[in-house]
Amino acid sequence: MAVFTNTPKAQDTTTMRELTKVFAAILALLLANTASALLVYDQNNPYVFLESGESKTITHDLTDYGVPDSYRVTSAKLVLGFSDGYSSGDYYKDFAEISGDGLSGIWEVDGTHAYGFDIRWLEVGSGGIDSLNTSGLLAVTVTALSSYDGKDLLHNDFWWKTSKLKANIEPIPVPEPATLALLGLGILGLGISRRISK
């Protein structure tokens, strides 16, 4: 008749199984408590006609939609819609300067044909992301240029029709007390198992 004894090797295997269970439980809790990323929108349509030298500023407000305090904006895009003006000069290209926190540049905004329609996708830079995270606001200014590339723009006029902000938000990681306690127990168990195996 064979007699089995609890050898050090068997103890190590049992201890490793126990530790694996503890770490699996910690991982399951971490995954269960992790909220997923969300995409939030803010639509603010100015529907304004701008002529050479004129500008318009609007403000997107993410707080309208109740973005939770436990979330932060990680990236954002603006989708701006433009169309051409009325005059015969609208056969020419129209140019707009778009500025604001995290926004800067000059774009053609009416296509290359009469009564064209253009959509511009703009990445919001770090200054705009900071503004969205501190106040929930993003100001956007569109200016119809009076000159561009050293030339006067006599017929630079267009409609700024739409402005949509798309922001990716993610939860701010905060370890919960239960998770920290489990992690502490796991580390304690690892320490005990090393003392036993010596």
N, C-alpha and C positions, 0 to 999 in steps of 0.2 A: 504494500500500500504506500502510495507516494504522499509525502507531506510537503505542503507549499509554505514557504515563509515569506514574509514581506521584506524583500531585499532592498538595498538602496536604489537599485535601478528601477524596481517596481514603484518605490515611493516617488522617484523623480517623474515617472510617467503619470502617476495619479495627480501629482502637484501640477504638472503642465496641463492636464485636462481641466483641472479646477480653474487655473489661471485663464485658459482659453475661454471658458464659460464666462468668467468675469469680464474679460475684454470684449467678448461678443455682446454682452448685455450693455456695456458702456457705448459701443458703437451703435447698437440699435436705438438707444436713447438719444444719442446725438443726431442720428438721421431722423428720428421721429420729431425732434424739436426744431429741426431746421426748416424754416419757411422758404418757399421758393421765390425766385425773382419774378417781378411783375412789370408790365408795360402800362404806363399811364399816359393819357393824352390831355391836351388843353387846346381847344379851338378858339381862335380870336380873329375873326375875319374883318379887316379894316374897310374893305370895299371903298377905296379912296382913289381919286384921279390925281396924279402928281405931274406937274409940268416942270420944265427946266428950273433947277434951283430949289424946288419945294421938297419938303420932307414930312414924314409922319412917323410917330413913335407909338407903339402899342406895348402892352405888358401882358405876358403869359403868367398865369397864376395857378400853380399846381395845388395850392391849398384849397381851391374850389372843390376838389375831388377828395379831400380828406386823406392825403397821404399820411400814413401812420408815422409817429415820431420815431418809432423803432426801425424805420427804413431810411436809406440814403440813396440819392441819385448817383448812379455809376457812369452813365453816358446819356446823351440826348441828341436828337436831331430836330431840325426845323424843316418843314415842307412849306415853301412859299409859292403861291400861284399869282402869275401876272398875265395881263393881256395888253394888246396894243391900244393906242389912242384913236382919235377920230380924223386927224388932218391928213392931207395928201403927203405930208412929210413922214407919215408913218411907214412909208416904204423903207425908211432908214432904220438902222438898228437903234434901240434904246438901251441906255446903260443906267444901272442903279448901284449906289454904294449901300451896302448892308452892314450895319454896325450894332454894337451892344456888348454886354459882358460875354466874352468868349466868342465874339463874332466880328469879323473884319474882312472886307474885300469888295471888289467891284465885279458885277456880272452883267451880261447881256440878258434882258428880261422880256423880250417880245418875239423871239424867233427871228428869222431873216426874211419874213414875208409880211405883207399888209395884214393887219388884224390877227396877228399871230398870238399864240398862247404858250407860255413857258411855265414849267414847274422847276423850282430850284431846291435841291436837297442840300442842307448845310449841317455839318457836324458842329455841335456846340463845344467850344474849347473849355479849358480848365477854369477860366474865370467865370464862365456861365454856369458850370457845374457847381462851383463854390457858392454862387449866388442862389442857385436853386436849393442847395442844402442848408443855407443859413436863413433864407427868407421865403423860399418857395416861389420866388419871382424871377422872371427873365424879361428884360426890356429889349425890344427890337426896333431899330430905326432904319427906314428905307428913304434914301434921298435920290431924287432924279438929278443927275449930274448936269451942270451947265457947260462943262467942258471935259474932254477925255482925250488922253494921249496927245495933248498940245493942240487940240482942235475944239472950236466952239460947237456945241450941240444945240442947234436952233430949234429942232423939232423933237427934243427928248421929252416925250410925254407917254405915260402908260397908266394902266390900272393896276393897283396892288389889291388883289381880290381876297386872297386867302392866306392864313398863317396857322399852321398846326404844329404844336410841339409834341414830340414823342420822347418820353423819358423812361429809361430802364431804371428800376429801383430794386434794391436788394436789402434784405434784413441786416441790421447791424449785429454781428455775432456777439452774443452775451452768454457766457456759460451759466447754466442754471445750477442752483445749490445741489440738487439731486445728482446731477451729472458729475459735479466736482466731488461729491461724497463717494460715488462709485469709483471714480478714478483714484481717489485716496485709498479706498479699500483694495483696489487692484494692486497698487504700489506696495501697500502693507503686506498683502498676500505674497507678492514677489519677494519681499525682504524676508518674510518668515520661511518661505520655501528654500531660500539660499542658506539660511541658518540650519535648517533641518538636514539639508544635503551635505553639510560639512562634517 
